[in-house]
Amino acid sequence: MPAYAVTGATGHLGRLVIEDLLDRGVPAAEIVAVARSEAKAADLARRGVQVRLADYSLPETLPAALDGVRRLLLISGDVPGRRPALHAAVIEAARAAGVERVVYTGLLRAGTSASPLAPDHRATEEILAASGVPFTVLRNGWYTENHTDQLPRYLERGEILGAAGSGRISAAPRADYAGAAAAALTGDEHDGAVYELAGQAFTLDELAATVTEVTGTKVVYRDLPAAEYAAALRRSGMDEGTAAFVASLDESIARGDLEAGAGDLARLLGRPVTPLDEVIRNARP
Ligand SMILES: NC(=O)c1ccc[n+]([C@@H]2O[C@H](COP(=O)([O-])OP(=O)(O)OC[C@H]3O[C@@H](n4cnc5c(N)ncnc54)[C@H](OP(=O)(O)O)[C@@H]3O)[C@@H](O)[C@H]2O)c1
């Protein structure tokens, strides 16, 4: 009988959660990787993880994927705006399959945040609460990788562009959020809990200073009005809609939407959250 199912299993976070479950000694045969592509999940199948194909947008694929599952990690989908309806289908399938607890990866301070990302996550939390299925919400903060993935560009330009002002970002690497998700999935004391998961807080000025310190290459932060930042993103090849969205995320950072204490994440991990300089050191090109 499969103990745990992880959706988005072929994504960055899902893979790390499965890795963490295996590291904790959960037998591979007790883990279901819910994936859209058999080919993408082939490595997981080779390791003995049960791969089941399903798509949030094809409700008929969900019952077989969740059959016999005790606890489900629902990793949020990646299409803003469409997510509540897609997540609702998964939650309904979990209820029908008798899943004992759904653990959902949401957004930091989703209840009150003015982030453009918040409405989808707030709506999903409401759907969960109304579903009658026991649940745990992991309100994930910013991934440090949102910045470290751009390290080569920062080093090449000698600057970080943004519109976040002196807003603080309490980020943690995906692996830390994955560790927390594995802990919430395997632990027995998380029914009804809503965790605010965040890491070390930094401004983009402090990010630039830490990049400089770790790499030895001088990088500064250049703060722009949101419209100018969006224009710079467009000039670098981003389409207009995405550029506007990314700039609006920086405005949300400037308002403080991504700042929170690291207590919940450290408690779930049983260790301190990975500090910014260590994530940058590990990501150095
Ligand atoms: N906290 C942050 O800074 C941050 C940043 C970016 C995203 N996020 C959120 O966190 C989630 C996980 O992050 P990530 O880095 O693992 O993202 P990712 O690598 O893009 O993975 C997303 C996963 O969701 C799966 N998925 C998307 N739509 C689906 C659908 N309709 N049915 C079934 N599976 C579907 C994808 O399947 P495929 O593998 O088949 O594509 C993929 O495995 C994202 O989806 C997004 O909601 C958070």
The ligand as a Tripos MOL2 file, in Angstrom:
@<TRIPOS>MOLECULE
LIG
   48    52     1     0     0
SMALL
NO_CHARGES

@<TRIPOS>ATOM
      1 N1          8.4510   29.8470   -4.0210 N.am      1 LIG1
      2 C1          8.9110   30.2270   -5.2070 C.2       1 LIG1
      3 O1          9.8540   31.0570   -5.3020 O.2       1 LIG1
      4 C2          8.3460   29.6150   -6.4200 C.ar      1 LIG1
      5 C3          8.9360   29.8750   -7.6540 C.ar      1 LIG1
      6 C4          8.4010   29.2480   -8.7780 C.ar      1 LIG1
      7 C5          7.2930   28.4260   -8.6470 C.ar      1 LIG1
      8 N2          6.7470   28.1920   -7.4380 N.ar      1 LIG1
      9 C6          5.5730   27.2920   -7.2400 C.3       1 LIG1
     10 O2          6.0780   26.0790   -6.6860 O.3       1 LIG1
     11 C7          5.7340   24.9620   -7.5480 C.3       1 LIG1
     12 C8          6.8470   23.9520   -7.5240 C.3       1 LIG1
     13 O3          8.0640   24.5830   -7.8730 O.3       1 LIG1
     14 P1          9.0990   23.8720   -8.8450 P.3       1 LIG1
     15 O4         10.3170   24.6750   -8.7970 O.co2     1 LIG1
     16 O5          9.1490   22.4040   -8.5590 O.co2     1 LIG1
     17 O6          8.3750   24.0940  -10.2630 O.3       1 LIG1
     18 P2          8.5440   23.1960  -11.5770 P.3       1 LIG1
     19 O7          9.9200   22.6370  -11.6330 O.co2     1 LIG1
     20 O8          8.0490   24.0360  -12.6950 O.co2     1 LIG1
     21 O9          7.5310   21.9900  -11.3070 O.3       1 LIG1
     22 C9          6.1550   22.1260  -11.4010 C.3       1 LIG1
     23 C10         5.5950   20.7260  -11.4570 C.3       1 LIG1
     24 O10         4.1690   20.7920  -11.5160 O.3       1 LIG1
     25 C11         3.7530   19.8850  -12.5240 C.3       1 LIG1
     26 N3          2.4800   20.3340  -13.0800 N.ar      1 LIG1
     27 C12         2.1860   21.5580  -13.5680 C.ar      1 LIG1
     28 N4          0.9420   21.5750  -14.0480 N.ar      1 LIG1
     29 C13         0.4430   20.3310  -13.8720 C.ar      1 LIG1
     30 C14        -0.7830   19.7060  -14.2090 C.ar      1 LIG1
     31 N5         -1.7660   20.3680  -14.8330 N.pl3     1 LIG1
     32 N6         -0.9510   18.4010  -13.8830 N.ar      1 LIG1
     33 C15         0.0430   17.7120  -13.2830 C.ar      1 LIG1
     34 N7          1.2350   18.2350  -12.9480 N.ar      1 LIG1
     35 C16         1.4220   19.5300  -13.2620 C.ar      1 LIG1
     36 C17         4.8470   19.9260  -13.5760 C.3       1 LIG1
     37 O11         4.7920   18.7590  -14.3910 O.3       1 LIG1
     38 P3          5.8390   18.5100  -15.5920 P.3       1 LIG1
     39 O12         7.1040   18.0150  -14.9180 O.co2     1 LIG1
     40 O13         5.1790   17.4810  -16.4230 O.co2     1 LIG1
     41 O14         6.0370   19.8220  -16.2890 O.co2     1 LIG1
     42 C18         6.0820   19.9530  -12.6990 C.3       1 LIG1
     43 O15         6.4530   18.6590  -12.3150 O.3       1 LIG1
     44 C19         5.4780   25.6270   -8.9130 C.3       1 LIG1
     45 O16         4.6150   24.8140   -9.6870 O.3       1 LIG1
     46 C20         4.8470   26.9540   -8.5170 C.3       1 LIG1
     47 O17         3.4730   26.7870   -8.1860 O.3       1 LIG1
     48 C21         7.2660   28.7620   -6.3300 C.ar      1 LIG1
@<TRIPOS>BOND
     1     1     2 1
     2     2     3 2
     3     2     4 1
     4     4     5 ar
     5     4    48 ar
     6     5     6 ar
     7     6     7 ar
     8     7     8 ar
     9     8     9 1
    10     8    48 ar
    11     9    10 1
    12     9    46 1
    13    10    11 1
    14    11    12 1
    15    11    44 1
    16    12    13 1
    17    13    14 1
    18    14    15 2
    19    14    16 1
    20    14    17 1
    21    17    18 1
    22    18    19 2
    23    18    20 1
    24    18    21 1
    25    21    22 1
    26    22    23 1
    27    23    24 1
    28    23    42 1
    29    24    25 1
    30    25    26 1
    31    25    36 1
    32    26    27 ar
    33    26    35 ar
    34    27    28 ar
    35    28    29 ar
    36    29    30 ar
    37    29    35 ar
    38    30    31 1
    39    30    32 ar
    40    32    33 ar
    41    33    34 ar
    42    34    35 ar
    43    36    37 1
    44    36    42 1
    45    37    38 1
    46    38    39 2
    47    38    40 1
    48    38    41 1
    49    42    43 1
    50    44    45 1
    51    44    46 1
    52    46    47 1
@<TRIPOS>SUBSTRUCTURE
     1 LIG1         1 GROUP 0 **** ****
